[in-house]
Every structure is written in structure tokens, then in C-alpha cells.
Amino acid sequence: MTHPRAQPWRHALAETLPVPAALLGFGLYLWWSTGAVFYLFNFGYIATAILVGGVIYERLPRPKRHLGRRLLLVLIGVYMFGYLGVVQRENMQIEGLWLYLLQGLFAGSVIHYLAAKLGGALLFGRGWCGWMCWTVMVLDFLPFRRSPGRLAGRWGWLRYAHLLMSLGVVALAWFILDYRVEAGRHAELWWLLAGNLLYWGGGVILAFALRDNRAFCKYLCPIPALQKIPARFSLMKIQADPERCDTCGACERVCPMDIELTKYIAEGRRILSTECILCCTCQSACPKQALTLSYGLDAGLEEHLRPRPHQTA
């Protein structure tokens, strides 16, 4: 089997531009409406990082494209966690979102979640999880890239339990301990560091225990519990060309989120699963180049996921 060559520059730009253009437009709107130059800098940096990482991704040969995605994870992750979190001392964890909302502050975590993880999910699905998450920035370097399948039962409810626990911790801090957000103070930094060290630690332990780099994303991360509803109606999804697809299953074997893509293809639909993180690993693995990113209006409740063999569940 021969692997397709890298895309030409013009095609690479065309494939990459929609997402950074949308983010830059949002940053321009916030700058114009508030007069705060930070919004222009913030969204300008993120848009530029996506453009650079996306073009490099498109220019790499298909077997090497995961390196371009990792580059973008680092560019975004270091900025979000390192600069906004550590340097600016903003709590970018989900607890920061609840605290900012309780205090009526439209900044920090609120903007991040609205733009990237909730509002963005209506446009790009769970693309944040595939390309920009600073937790995944670390987990993607672990050795278990090929998933052995999805665990069912109680495992699927852990993320919702984590979300409720997050709300409980914030409620305790706010209503009992009388905690209030003060931008730039050390307490915000400790929220961020403690939360993300738990995320990284839990992610590494789960990856080695279940032999799956994305185990944290599937079972423990609370963010998909919020993303799955808007992601179901996402404009951008993976689509297959039925004339090219021969249902060989190469896409399913490499999907890190265990999606049974051929079932959606057989039904003549786009990949409607809310577990899709738009990492495009399936697209790079397809020997027929039958899979592409597409835009449209559709939704479905079916979650076709490849189960893990019973003996390992």
C-alpha cells in the first residue's frame, strides 16, 4: 500500500482556514465590543497556532500527520495552561468556570468554555479534545495509541460523577467557606495546579491500567458531559464517500475513541457519534482516501462504539 503524499500549500490553507477564521472573528468582536486588546491577542494567538499547526498537519504525509496534531496540542496547551493559567493565575479548570459564573464574571474560564468547549462544539464538535486539550497534550505521548475497545456499564458514568463532584467542591468553597475569585492571586493558581495534576495523574494511571491513551477522555474527564449535547448538532463532521469506501475497517482499527465508523457509512450518514474528537486519525489511515471533513446540518442519537472484548472488561 502506498501512502498519499502531503497536500499542496493552497489545499492545506483551504482545509485549515475555517476554524482560525471563526476564532479570530470572535476575538475581533470581543475587542470591538469591550475595547480590551487582550481578546485580540488571545484569540489571535490561538487562531495563528491553529493555522500553523493545521497547515503543517496537511503538509505532512498521512502516516506522519499525528505529529502535526501533537504540535498544535503543544502550541495551544502551553499557552492556555502555561501563560493564562500559571503566569496570569487564572483557574482554567472546570471549577474556575463555576466560580466565575457564581461571581458574575465574564472572563477567564467563562470565555474559554463558551468559545472553545460549548459554543465551539456547535461548529467543530469535540475538536477541542482532539487538537487543543492541555491534558491530552501529555497523554498523547504515552505508548497506547491503538485502543483495545470501549468499556461499558459503570465506566460510562464516571465522567458524570466527576462533573457532580466538581460542582460539589465549588458549592462547598462558595457557600460554606465563603471563597471568592480574585484575579491574579495565588489561590487561583493552586486551583489550576491541583486540578490538572489530578487530571494528568488520573490520565496516566488509566492509560497504563487500560492500555489506552484516551481512557481519561472516555471515562473520567467531566468536559464531554457538557460537550455532548452541542456536539450532536455540530456543523463539522467526518463524512465518507460511499463509492470509495470498501468497508475494510482500517478507520475503525485506529480510531482512538472506538467509533464504529462503518456502521454510520453503511447507513449513508456522517459520523454522528458525540465521542468523535475530529482527530482525523481515521482519515489518515483510510487506504482509499474515502473520509473527509464536511459541513452540514444533521444529528442522531445512535452511539456506535466498538466494545472491548469481554475478557478485558
C-alpha positions as a Markdown table, in Angstrom:
| # | Residue | x | y | z |
|---|---|---|---|---|
| 1 | Met | 0.0 | 0.0 | 0.0 |
| 2 | Thr | 1.3 | 3.4 | -0.9 |
| 3 | His | 0.5 | 6.4 | 1.3 |
| 4 | Pro | -0.7 | 9.6 | -0.4 |
| 5 | Arg | 1.7 | 12.5 | -0.4 |
| 6 | Ala | 1.3 | 15.7 | 1.5 |
| 7 | Gln | -1.3 | 18.2 | 0.3 |
| 8 | Pro | -0.1 | 21.3 | -1.7 |
| 9 | Trp | 0.1 | 24.6 | 0.2 |
| 10 | Arg | -3.1 | 26.0 | -1.3 |
| 11 | His | -5.1 | 23.0 | -0.4 |
| 12 | Ala | -3.6 | 22.9 | 3.1 |
| 13 | Leu | -4.6 | 26.6 | 3.7 |
| 14 | Ala | -8.1 | 26.0 | 2.4 |
| 15 | Glu | -8.6 | 23.0 | 4.7 |
| 16 | Thr | -7.2 | 24.8 | 7.8 |
| 17 | Leu | -8.6 | 28.4 | 7.5 |
| 18 | Pro | -12.3 | 28.0 | 8.6 |
| 19 | Val | -11.5 | 27.3 | 12.3 |
| 20 | Pro | -8.9 | 30.0 | 12.9 |
| 21 | Ala | -11.0 | 32.5 | 10.9 |
| 22 | Ala | -14.0 | 31.8 | 13.2 |
| 23 | Leu | -11.9 | 32.3 | 16.3 |
| 24 | Leu | -10.3 | 35.4 | 15.0 |
| 25 | Gly | -13.7 | 36.8 | 14.2 |
| 26 | Phe | -14.8 | 36.1 | 17.8 |
| 27 | Gly | -11.7 | 37.8 | 19.1 |
| 28 | Leu | -12.3 | 40.9 | 16.9 |
| 29 | Tyr | -15.9 | 41.1 | 18.1 |
| 30 | Leu | -14.9 | 41.0 | 21.8 |
| 31 | Trp | -12.1 | 43.6 | 21.2 |
| 32 | Trp | -14.6 | 45.9 | 19.4 |
| 33 | Ser | -17.3 | 45.5 | 22.0 |
| 34 | Thr | -15.2 | 45.8 | 25.1 |
| 35 | Gly | -12.1 | 47.7 | 24.0 |
| 36 | Ala | -9.8 | 45.1 | 25.7 |
| 37 | Val | -6.8 | 44.4 | 23.5 |
| 38 | Phe | -6.3 | 41.2 | 25.4 |
| 39 | Tyr | -9.1 | 39.5 | 23.4 |
| 40 | Leu | -7.4 | 40.3 | 20.1 |
| 41 | Phe | -4.1 | 39.0 | 21.4 |
| 42 | Asn | -5.7 | 35.8 | 23.0 |
| 43 | Phe | -7.8 | 34.7 | 20.0 |
| 44 | Gly | -5.1 | 36.0 | 17.6 |
| 45 | Tyr | -2.5 | 33.7 | 19.1 |
| 46 | Ile | -4.9 | 30.7 | 19.2 |
| 47 | Ala | -6.0 | 31.3 | 15.6 |
| 48 | Thr | -2.4 | 31.6 | 14.4 |
| 49 | Ala | -1.4 | 28.4 | 16.3 |
| 50 | Ile | -4.2 | 26.5 | 14.7 |
| 51 | Leu | -3.3 | 27.9 | 11.3 |
| 52 | Val | 0.4 | 27.0 | 11.7 |
| 53 | Gly | -0.3 | 23.6 | 13.2 |
| 54 | Gly | -3.1 | 22.8 | 10.7 |
| 55 | Val | -1.1 | 23.7 | 7.6 |
| 56 | Ile | 1.9 | 21.6 | 8.9 |
| 57 | Tyr | -0.6 | 18.7 | 9.5 |
| 58 | Glu | -1.9 | 18.9 | 6.0 |
| 59 | Arg | 1.6 | 19.2 | 4.5 |
| 60 | Leu | 2.9 | 16.1 | 6.3 |
| 61 | Pro | 2.5 | 12.6 | 4.6 |
| 62 | Arg | -0.5 | 10.8 | 6.0 |
| 63 | Pro | 1.4 | 8.4 | 8.3 |
| 64 | Lys | 3.1 | 11.3 | 10.0 |
| 65 | Arg | 0.2 | 13.7 | 10.4 |
| 66 | His | -0.3 | 12.8 | 14.0 |
| 67 | Leu | 3.0 | 14.8 | 14.6 |
| 68 | Gly | 1.3 | 17.9 | 13.3 |
| 69 | Arg | -1.6 | 17.4 | 15.6 |
| 70 | Arg | 0.7 | 17.0 | 18.5 |
| 71 | Leu | 2.5 | 20.2 | 17.6 |
| 72 | Leu | -0.8 | 22.0 | 17.8 |
| 73 | Leu | -1.6 | 20.4 | 21.1 |
| 74 | Val | 1.6 | 21.8 | 22.5 |
| 75 | Leu | 1.2 | 25.2 | 21.0 |
| 76 | Ile | -2.3 | 25.6 | 22.5 |
| 77 | Gly | -1.7 | 23.7 | 25.7 |
| 78 | Val | 1.5 | 25.6 | 26.7 |
| 79 | Tyr | -0.3 | 28.9 | 26.1 |
| 80 | Met | -3.6 | 28.0 | 27.8 |
| 81 | Phe | -2.1 | 26.2 | 30.8 |
| 82 | Gly | 1.3 | 27.9 | 31.0 |
| 83 | Tyr | 0.5 | 31.5 | 30.2 |
| 84 | Leu | -3.1 | 32.0 | 31.0 |
| 85 | Gly | -3.1 | 29.6 | 33.9 |
| 86 | Val | 0.4 | 29.7 | 35.6 |
| 87 | Val | 1.6 | 33.2 | 34.5 |
| 88 | Gln | -1.8 | 35.0 | 34.6 |
| 89 | Arg | -3.0 | 32.9 | 37.5 |
| 90 | Glu | -6.4 | 32.1 | 36.1 |
| 91 | Asn | -8.2 | 28.9 | 37.1 |
| 92 | Met | -8.8 | 27.4 | 33.7 |
| 93 | Gln | -10.2 | 24.1 | 35.2 |
| 94 | Ile | -13.9 | 23.5 | 35.1 |
| 95 | Glu | -14.1 | 24.6 | 38.8 |
| 96 | Gly | -13.0 | 28.0 | 37.6 |
| 97 | Leu | -16.0 | 28.1 | 35.2 |
| 98 | Trp | -18.4 | 27.5 | 38.1 |
| 99 | Leu | -16.7 | 30.1 | 40.3 |
| 100 | Tyr | -16.7 | 32.8 | 37.6 |
| 101 | Leu | -20.3 | 32.2 | 36.8 |
| 102 | Leu | -21.3 | 32.4 | 40.5 |
| 103 | Gln | -19.4 | 35.7 | 40.8 |
| 104 | Gly | -20.9 | 37.1 | 37.6 |
| 105 | Leu | -17.5 | 37.5 | 35.9 |
| 106 | Phe | -17.3 | 37.3 | 32.1 |
| 107 | Ala | -13.6 | 36.4 | 31.8 |
| 108 | Gly | -11.1 | 33.6 | 32.1 |
| 109 | Ser | -12.8 | 30.2 | 32.2 |
| 110 | Val | -16.2 | 31.5 | 31.1 |
| 111 | Ile | -14.9 | 32.8 | 27.8 |
| 112 | His | -12.7 | 29.7 | 27.3 |
| 113 | Tyr | -15.6 | 27.3 | 27.8 |
| 114 | Leu | -18.1 | 29.3 | 25.8 |
| 115 | Ala | -15.8 | 29.8 | 22.9 |
| 116 | Ala | -13.9 | 26.5 | 22.8 |
| 117 | Lys | -15.8 | 23.8 | 24.6 |
| 118 | Leu | -19.5 | 24.7 | 24.3 |
| 119 | Gly | -20.2 | 27.3 | 21.6 |
| 120 | Gly | -17.3 | 25.8 | 19.6 |
| 121 | Ala | -18.8 | 22.4 | 19.9 |
| 122 | Leu | -21.8 | 23.5 | 17.8 |
| 123 | Leu | -19.3 | 24.3 | 15.0 |
| 124 | Phe | -16.5 | 21.9 | 15.4 |
| 125 | Gly | -17.9 | 19.2 | 17.6 |
| 126 | Arg | -15.4 | 17.9 | 20.2 |
| 127 | Gly | -12.5 | 19.1 | 18.1 |
| 128 | Trp | -11.0 | 20.8 | 21.3 |
| 129 | Cys | -10.4 | 17.3 | 22.7 |
| 130 | Gly | -8.6 | 16.2 | 19.6 |
| 131 | Trp | -6.4 | 19.2 | 18.9 |
| 132 | Met | -6.1 | 21.6 | 21.8 |
| 133 | Cys | -6.6 | 20.0 | 25.2 |
| 134 | Trp | -3.6 | 20.5 | 27.5 |
| 135 | Thr | -4.3 | 17.3 | 29.4 |
| 136 | Val | -4.2 | 15.3 | 26.1 |
| 137 | Met | -1.0 | 17.2 | 25.3 |
| 138 | Val | 0.7 | 15.0 | 27.8 |
| 139 | Leu | -1.4 | 11.8 | 27.4 |
| 140 | Asp | -0.9 | 11.6 | 23.6 |
| 141 | Phe | 2.8 | 10.9 | 24.2 |
| 142 | Leu | 2.0 | 7.7 | 26.1 |
| 143 | Pro | 2.5 | 4.4 | 24.2 |
| 144 | Phe | -1.1 | 3.1 | 23.9 |
| 145 | Arg | -2.3 | 4.8 | 20.7 |
| 146 | Arg | -4.3 | 1.8 | 19.5 |
| 147 | Ser | -7.4 | 1.4 | 21.7 |
| 148 | Pro | -8.5 | -2.1 | 22.6 |
| 149 | Gly | -12.1 | -1.0 | 22.7 |
| 150 | Arg | -14.7 | 0.7 | 24.9 |
| 151 | Leu | -15.6 | -0.5 | 28.4 |
| 152 | Ala | -19.3 | -0.4 | 29.1 |
| 153 | Gly | -21.5 | -0.3 | 32.1 |
| 154 | Arg | -20.5 | 1.9 | 35.1 |
| 155 | Trp | -17.4 | 3.2 | 33.3 |
| 156 | Gly | -19.6 | 5.4 | 31.1 |
| 157 | Trp | -21.0 | 7.2 | 34.2 |
| 158 | Leu | -17.7 | 8.1 | 35.8 |
| 159 | Arg | -17.4 | 11.4 | 33.8 |
| 160 | Tyr | -20.9 | 12.5 | 35.1 |
| 161 | Ala | -19.9 | 11.6 | 38.7 |
| 162 | His | -16.8 | 13.7 | 38.2 |
| 163 | Leu | -18.9 | 16.6 | 37.0 |
| 164 | Leu | -21.2 | 16.4 | 40.0 |
| 165 | Met | -18.1 | 16.1 | 42.3 |
| 166 | Ser | -16.7 | 19.3 | 40.7 |
| 167 | Leu | -20.0 | 21.1 | 41.4 |
| 168 | Gly | -20.0 | 19.9 | 44.9 |
| 169 | Val | -16.4 | 21.1 | 45.6 |
| 170 | Val | -17.3 | 24.5 | 44.2 |
| 171 | Ala | -20.5 | 24.7 | 46.2 |
| 172 | Leu | -18.5 | 23.9 | 49.4 |
| 173 | Ala | -15.9 | 26.5 | 48.7 |
| 174 | Trp | -18.5 | 29.2 | 47.7 |
| 175 | Phe | -21.4 | 28.7 | 50.2 |
| 176 | Ile | -19.6 | 27.2 | 53.2 |
| 177 | Leu | -16.0 | 28.5 | 53.0 |
| 178 | Asp | -17.1 | 31.9 | 51.5 |
| 179 | Tyr | -14.4 | 31.6 | 48.8 |
| 180 | Arg | -14.4 | 34.4 | 46.1 |
| 181 | Val | -12.4 | 34.7 | 42.9 |
| 182 | Glu | -9.6 | 37.4 | 42.9 |
| 183 | Ala | -7.8 | 37.5 | 39.6 |
| 184 | Gly | -4.0 | 37.1 | 39.8 |
| 185 | Arg | -3.8 | 35.8 | 43.4 |
| 186 | His | -2.0 | 32.6 | 44.3 |
| 187 | Ala | -5.3 | 30.8 | 45.2 |
| 188 | Glu | -6.4 | 30.7 | 41.6 |
| 189 | Leu | -3.0 | 29.2 | 40.6 |
| 190 | Trp | -3.4 | 26.5 | 43.3 |
| 191 | Trp | -6.9 | 25.6 | 42.0 |
| 192 | Leu | -5.4 | 25.1 | 38.5 |
| 193 | Leu | -2.3 | 23.2 | 39.5 |
| 194 | Ala | -4.1 | 20.9 | 41.9 |
| 195 | Gly | -6.8 | 20.1 | 39.4 |
| 196 | Asn | -4.6 | 19.5 | 36.5 |
| 197 | Leu | -2.1 | 17.4 | 38.4 |
| 198 | Leu | -5.0 | 15.2 | 39.3 |
| 199 | Tyr | -6.1 | 15.1 | 35.7 |
| 200 | Trp | -2.7 | 14.2 | 34.4 |
| 201 | Gly | -2.1 | 11.7 | 37.2 |
| 202 | Gly | -5.5 | 10.0 | 36.7 |
| 203 | Gly | -5.0 | 10.0 | 32.9 |
| 204 | Val | -1.6 | 8.3 | 33.1 |
| 205 | Ile | -2.8 | 5.7 | 35.6 |
| 206 | Leu | -5.9 | 4.9 | 33.5 |
| 207 | Ala | -3.8 | 4.8 | 30.3 |
| 208 | Phe | -1.5 | 2.2 | 31.8 |
| 209 | Ala | -4.2 | 0.3 | 33.6 |
| 210 | Leu | -6.5 | 0.0 | 30.5 |
| 211 | Arg | -3.7 | 0.2 | 27.8 |
| 212 | Asp | -5.4 | 3.2 | 26.2 |
| 213 | Asn | -4.1 | 6.8 | 25.9 |
| 214 | Arg | -7.6 | 8.2 | 25.7 |
| 215 | Ala | -9.1 | 6.3 | 28.7 |
| 216 | Phe | -9.3 | 9.6 | 30.7 |
| 217 | Cys | -11.2 | 11.2 | 27.8 |
| 218 | Lys | -13.7 | 8.3 | 27.6 |
| 219 | Tyr | -14.4 | 7.6 | 31.3 |
| 220 | Leu | -13.1 | 10.3 | 33.7 |
| 221 | Cys | -13.0 | 13.7 | 32.1 |
| 222 | Pro | -16.1 | 15.8 | 33.0 |
| 223 | Ile | -15.9 | 18.1 | 30.0 |
| 224 | Pro | -17.6 | 15.7 | 27.5 |
| 225 | Ala | -20.6 | 15.7 | 29.8 |
| 226 | Leu | -21.1 | 19.3 | 28.8 |
| 227 | Gln | -19.9 | 19.0 | 25.2 |
| 228 | Lys | -22.0 | 16.0 | 24.0 |
| 229 | Ile | -25.3 | 18.0 | 23.6 |
| 230 | Pro | -23.9 | 20.7 | 21.3 |
| 231 | Ala | -21.5 | 18.3 | 19.6 |
| 232 | Arg | -24.5 | 16.2 | 18.5 |
| 233 | Phe | -25.6 | 19.1 | 16.3 |
| 234 | Ser | -22.1 | 20.1 | 15.2 |
| 235 | Leu | -21.8 | 21.5 | 11.7 |
| 236 | Met | -18.4 | 19.8 | 11.1 |
| 237 | Lys | -18.3 | 16.0 | 11.0 |
| 238 | Ile | -16.4 | 13.2 | 9.3 |
| 239 | Gln | -18.1 | 12.0 | 6.1 |
| 240 | Ala | -17.3 | 9.1 | 3.8 |
| 241 | Asp | -17.5 | 8.8 | 0.0 |
| 242 | Pro | -19.5 | 5.5 | -0.4 |
| 243 | Glu | -18.1 | 5.0 | -3.9 |
| 244 | Arg | -14.5 | 4.9 | -2.5 |
| 245 | Cys | -15.2 | 3.1 | 0.8 |
| 246 | Asp | -14.8 | -0.6 | 0.7 |
| 247 | Thr | -15.6 | -1.2 | 4.4 |
| 248 | Cys | -12.1 | -2.6 | 5.0 |
| 249 | Gly | -12.3 | -1.3 | 8.6 |
| 250 | Ala | -8.9 | 0.4 | 8.7 |
| 251 | Cys | -10.6 | 3.5 | 10.0 |
| 252 | Glu | -12.2 | 1.7 | 12.9 |
| 253 | Arg | -9.0 | -0.1 | 13.9 |
| 254 | Val | -7.1 | 3.2 | 14.5 |
| 255 | Cys | -10.0 | 5.3 | 16.0 |
| 256 | Pro | -8.8 | 6.3 | 19.5 |
| 257 | Met | -12.4 | 6.8 | 20.6 |
| 258 | Asp | -13.6 | 3.3 | 19.5 |
| 259 | Ile | -16.2 | 4.6 | 17.0 |
| 260 | Glu | -17.6 | 2.0 | 14.6 |
| 261 | Leu | -17.4 | 4.3 | 11.5 |
| 262 | Thr | -18.5 | 1.6 | 9.0 |
| 263 | Lys | -22.0 | 1.4 | 10.6 |
| 264 | Tyr | -22.6 | 5.1 | 10.0 |
| 265 | Ile | -21.2 | 4.8 | 6.5 |
| 266 | Ala | -23.5 | 1.8 | 5.8 |
| 267 | Glu | -26.4 | 3.9 | 6.9 |
| 268 | Gly | -25.4 | 6.7 | 4.5 |
| 269 | Arg | -24.8 | 9.2 | 7.2 |
| 270 | Arg | -21.9 | 11.3 | 8.5 |
| 271 | Ile | -20.1 | 10.1 | 11.7 |
| 272 | Leu | -22.7 | 11.3 | 14.2 |
| 273 | Ser | -21.2 | 9.9 | 17.4 |
| 274 | Thr | -20.6 | 12.6 | 20.1 |
| 275 | Glu | -17.5 | 10.6 | 21.0 |
| 276 | Cys | -15.8 | 11.8 | 17.8 |
| 277 | Ile | -12.9 | 14.2 | 18.6 |
| 278 | Leu | -12.2 | 15.1 | 14.9 |
| 279 | Cys | -8.6 | 13.9 | 15.3 |
| 280 | Cys | -8.8 | 12.7 | 11.7 |
| 281 | Thr | -6.8 | 9.6 | 12.6 |
| 282 | Cys | -9.3 | 7.6 | 10.6 |
| 283 | Gln | -8.9 | 9.9 | 7.6 |
| 284 | Ser | -5.1 | 9.4 | 7.6 |
| 285 | Ala | -5.4 | 5.6 | 7.8 |
| 286 | Cys | -8.0 | 5.1 | 5.1 |
| 287 | Pro | -6.2 | 3.5 | 2.1 |
| 288 | Lys | -8.9 | 4.7 | -0.3 |
| 289 | Gln | -9.0 | 8.3 | 0.9 |
| 290 | Ala | -12.7 | 7.9 | 1.4 |
| 291 | Leu | -13.0 | 10.1 | 4.5 |
| 292 | Thr | -13.1 | 13.9 | 4.6 |
| 293 | Leu | -14.3 | 16.7 | 6.9 |
| 294 | Ser | -17.6 | 18.1 | 5.8 |
| 295 | Tyr | -20.1 | 20.7 | 6.9 |
| 296 | Gly | -23.9 | 20.2 | 7.2 |
| 297 | Leu | -27.0 | 20.0 | 9.4 |
| 298 | Asp | -27.7 | 16.7 | 10.9 |
| 299 | Ala | -27.9 | 14.8 | 14.2 |
| 300 | Gly | -28.6 | 11.4 | 15.5 |
| 301 | Leu | -28.9 | 9.6 | 18.9 |
| 302 | Glu | -27.0 | 6.4 | 17.9 |
| 303 | Glu | -23.6 | 5.9 | 19.5 |
| 304 | His | -22.0 | 3.1 | 17.5 |
| 305 | Leu | -19.0 | 2.3 | 19.7 |
| 306 | Arg | -16.6 | -0.7 | 19.4 |
| 307 | Pro | -16.8 | -2.7 | 22.7 |
| 308 | Arg | -13.8 | -4.1 | 24.4 |
| 309 | Pro | -13.6 | -7.9 | 24.4 |
| 310 | His | -15.5 | -9.3 | 27.4 |
| 311 | Gln | -12.4 | -10.9 | 29.0 |
| 312 | Thr | -10.7 | -7.5 | 29.4 |
| 313 | Ala | -13.7 | -5.5 | 30.6 |
